Amino acid sequence: MKDTIVQGLQQAYQNLFHMIAEFLPRLVVMLVIILSGLLVAYALKYVVRGILRLSKLDRLSEEAGASRVLRMAALPSMTEVLSRSIFWITLLGFVLIGISILNIAGLQEQISRLLRLLPEIVVAILILFLGLVIANFLSRAALLAAVNAGYASPKMVSWSIRFGIWILAIAMALDELGVARQTVIAAFSIVFGAFMLGLAIAFGLGGQGLARSFLERSLGEKKDDKTDELQPL
Amino acid sequence: MFAGESALGADFYLADDILLGDDFLRQLMSVGEVDLLVAIPTYNNASTVAQTIQIIEDSYQQNFIRDRVVILNVDGGSSDQTSETILNMNGRKGGAHRGITSLRTVHRVTTQYGRAPSQGMALRTVLAAADLLRAKSCAIVSPATTNLDPSWIANLLRPAYRQDFAFVAPVYARSRFQGLLARNLLYPMSRAVFGLRIRELYADEWGFSERLATQCLGQNIWNHEAIRARPEAWMAVSAICSGMKCCQSFLGPKAPPPPGSGPDIVEAIRQTVGNLFWCFETFQEHWLDRTGSEAVPTFGPEHDLTPEDKPSSQDKTFDLFRTGVKGLDSVLSSILTPETHEQLREIAGHEPEKFHFSSGLWVRTLYEFAAAYHRTVIARDHILQALVPLYRGHLYSFLLEHGESSSDEIEADSETLCLEFERQKPYLIERWKAKS
């Protein structure tokens, strides 16, 4: 009995030692690959950045109006966006290769699934990017309109619009990825519905005065507001 | 009649551009060449357009009896039968000027340039007609101007007709607190940038020569947003930058539009300041090296301020400035330099009765806005809208300071502001040329 236990422990110890002896070199190789990937990614980033600067891509992007879109989304210049993208894509590639070296059961399958999902991921990122741009643009437009019209809570109006578009974009991106589709749709409906209900309750109950003033301004007293100001021209 | 077949051939390319429809072209051909053209852009002005036509005809009868004249109506798709009102008008009414009748027929031509009103498209149609008719001098008048006078028409037409002026800007007698956007922003800024002292770049009435009309017609700018609503300043700046002669002509008191009928301050700034900034960009090679400003010949007084009671309390204007600076913090930080932004935050914290928006800060702010527009740091329309609360702040400061000032004191203050704009112009150039 005692011998069996000792033998079992010895076997387990040998297995563990064997596993560690097998795993450690792979881990080292993975770390070396990721480190090399980091260096290669940095090198590529600087090379691409230099080439793009020489080719005056930013000026072209400015003329084409793409820079405007990036600025609206509070993103850096086109050169910077592209060189950073190259950096992250290269690093991600090396990380995936490194992880595959570990030879962990199931992980290989996940990595190949991830690679198969790549087109959907790109589309999802695009949806998120567009959502960000549209949310920024529309929330700023709403903020300006609300401030200039003298509404009491312009930032709330602006944030409501931004938040609503974000929720919509995230739900669309997750739907594109096929991540728990039913759950996403249900979650979106709940969050969006709760958000609108919250607004309705806040506006209707919490802000009766604000609602009254808004309706008066919109329907009844608009002309008076306009005539309050001196003719500018 | 037209000068000849070759001239007709040279001009008919315009017909391809659907500017001149068949019916319109037929009307113009029946008129033939003219000396003078007065155009009335309309949109649902059936109630006032007949009176405007009558006054133009009176002016022709009184001042240009030997000249070939035409009245042109360009309509933006009125639904109140404006064009029909014009066409159904009889000849001159009454005998107000018995014994003096024109030796020529006063032609009336009317056309519709589109289904929605656009001052830019209206002007383009007028220029195409003027070019085809070879009108030596033209004027645009607004049917919304309720106190139009025959002398106004003559004063707008004569400088281009009898002398060699290409652009004729009006000078109105104004009350002290009327047209403050023009007084505190449009005039001083355009004067400092383009170097010519034209007070009313944005007006409902103005005149121009055949040469300027032909030059402007050939420009490929007509679909631009900045031109659609307010094309008149672009025309003036085109003349300035082409070295053509500009002048001002005193018209008389400008009756304010009925309350609520004119554009509100947001729309006025989007149209006029947007157009001005766009002109800065379009003509930048003409002004970047220019310093100082020159007076332009003026027929009549250069300015005329009439007394008017101080406007009622403007506390709401100050509130809108204060909440604007606070609410638009993130927007203003992408447009203004940190120093200017900080100064605005600081004055927004002042008590309303001690509030003062200095000329130096106002000029600096506007120049930074112009440079931000040029670099498109955010959507251009958003830049213009972000200017509205700041204009309100300056307006409040102006009213606080000049509530009891005389006309001369207000004029002196305006001149000081103009000189401040000119003094700080190198700062505009520096910001304009800055890469980020």
Interface residues (C-beta under 8 A of the other chain):
Chain A: E62 S67 R68 R71 M72 F137 R140 A141 L143 L144 A145 A146 V147 N148 G150 P154 K155 K223 K226 T227 D228 E229 L230 Q231 P232 L233
Chain B: F177 Q178 G179 L180 L181 A182 Y202 P256 P257 P259 G260 G262 P263 D264 I265 V266 A268 I269 T272 P311 K316 T317 D319 L320 T323 G324 G327 L328 V331 T376 V377 I378 A379 H382 Q385 A386 V388 P389 L395
